[in-house]
Amino acid sequence: MTTPYPRPQLVRPETTWTSLNGLWEFNSTVSGLSTPSFNSSLGDQEILVPYPVESPLSGIRNSTAHGYMWYRKVLKTDTLPCNNAGLTLLHIEASDWNTTVYVNSHLVSTTAGDQRHY
């Protein structure tokens, strides 16, 4: 795997940010955009983020016929950096053209039609 932060001259202190790169739960057998199961595992597949599903580096090296898939990362909130108000800011970059984000089973964001960061 590559270094956690690709530009060493711009490294941030670990107390102010957390990289979400690494192994995530992965399921490519879903047939649509229905809500995922929040109380059970997505299955036994894992994907190495930030690599795309088609990349050998992802560990999957395959795409789905329909293009739908779920990724899941479980984080412990006591290890996440937060501001003085106790809030954590989540940045999502280079997501697919149709991305839905849930936090604690609550829909927090969705985007379709582009690959912008939000």
N, C-alpha and C positions, 0 to 999 in steps of 0.2 A: 504494500500500500504506500501511497505517497505521503509526504509530510502533511501534518494536519492543517497547516496554513501555508499556502503556496508562495507567499511573498514574505520571506523572513524579515526583511527590512521594515515591514509593517505589522509585525506580531503584536497582538493585543495581550494585556495581562489576563490570565485565566479567570480572574475574579470578575471580569467585565463581559465575558462572552463564552459560549460553549458551542463547539462544532457539532453538528448533527451527522457528520460523516461517520460511516461505520456500518455494521450489520443491522439490517432492518428485517422484520417479518415481511413476507411477500406471498401474495396469492394471485395467480393469473388464471384461475379457473372460474372466476366470476363471469356472468353473462351480461351484466349491465351495471348501471350506476345506482343500484339499490343501496340502501344504508348497510354498512358492514356490521358484522357481529362485534359488539364491544366487550362481551363477557367471555369470549373464548379466543383461542389462538387462531391466527389466519391459516395455519397449517405448518408443515415442517420445512418449507422453503425459506431461505434467507437471501437477501440481495445486498451487495456492497454498494452503499451510496457514497459518492455521488455519480457512479457510473451508470449509463443507460442500460436498460434491460437487455438490449441486443449485444452489448459489449462482453467479450470474454472476461474482462476485469470485474464485471458485476457479479460473476458466479452463476448467472442464469444463462446467458448467451443465447437467448431465444426471444421471440416476440409472440404475442397471442394473435390468433386469427381475427378476433374482434377488437383487440386493442384495450380492453378493460383490465385493470389490475388494481390491487390494494397494497399499499405499503403501510407498515405500522412501526412506530418507535415508542417505546415506553420509557418515560423519563421520571426520575425522582425529583420532585419540585424542590426539595431541600438542598439539592446540589446545583440548581440553576441560578445564574446571577440575576439580580433584580435591582431596580432603582430604589431610591429612598422611600417611595410610596409602596414598595413591595410588589411592583409590577414587573413582569418579564415580557420583553418585546421579541416577537417571533418574526424572522425574515425568511421568506421562501423565494429562492431564485432558481432559474433554469428548470422550472416545473414544466410538465407537458401542457399541451394546448387546452386540455380540459382537466382541471385540478380542483379537488374538494378537500378542505382541511377541517378536521374535527379535533377539538381539545376537550378531554374529559367527556366524551360522548356528545358534545355540543357542536353543531355546525358553526364555524367561525368565518369561513371564507370559501368562495368558489370563483373560479375564473374559467372562461372558455373562449377559444378563438385566437389566442396568442400565447406567447411564451414569456410574458413580462414577469418581473419579480414584484412581489407585493408583501 
